[in-house]
Structure formats: C-alpha cells, structure tokens
C-alpha cells in the first residue's frame, strides 16, 4: 500500500508539481493550498506524511507543523522553504522532529525525505 502524503503550499503550481512528482514516485497525494484547508481535509483523510511550505499567508509552515505534531503525533513532516533553516532552528521553533528541504529541490530529494 502506497504512503499517503499531504502537500500544503499556497502556490498552486508548486503544489501541483510536488503532487505529480510524488505520484510518479509511488505515493498517494492529497493537496491543500492553506493550513486551514489542510486541517479541514485531515478530518476526512488519514495521511502518513505532510510536506509543508514555510512561507504561507494565514497559518505559516511553522504553525502548521506545530498543529500537525500536536493533533497527529505519528505523522512525518517535511518543511520546505527557499529560506534555509538548521535543525537547531527547527528545534527552537518547537515543531519537534521535522525534516527540512531547501528550495529548489528535485522530486527524488523530496521523495527521499518523505520516505
């Protein structure tokens, strides 16, 4: 059974590209264009991992990661951004064990982080 991945990115093109790339890599994908939309969708969908963009209006990526880790402690989270963050910065932000992938990245790199 394929792992199901939630992609949260306010840029529809980015969201779609990541979804296509992860589907090619064998994942099932659920897309959301905002943190609020993602949380609404998670009421009906169960996912194994989430790929979350850092810079989004409304609920930003760090806030989204905190909510995901609080409500769904077993979910794996990959935070993406053109702004590079160290693991120490992620730890200080209080988002728990989240992986970071700096943009630009390849679909192979993304799939590797999700796995």
ABEGO torsion letter per residue (X at the ends): XBBBBBBBBABAAAAAAAAAAAAAAGBBBBBBABAAAAAAAAAABBBABBBBBABBBEBBAAAAAAAAAAABAABBBBBBBABBBBAAAAAAAGAEBBBBBBOBBBAAAAAAAAX
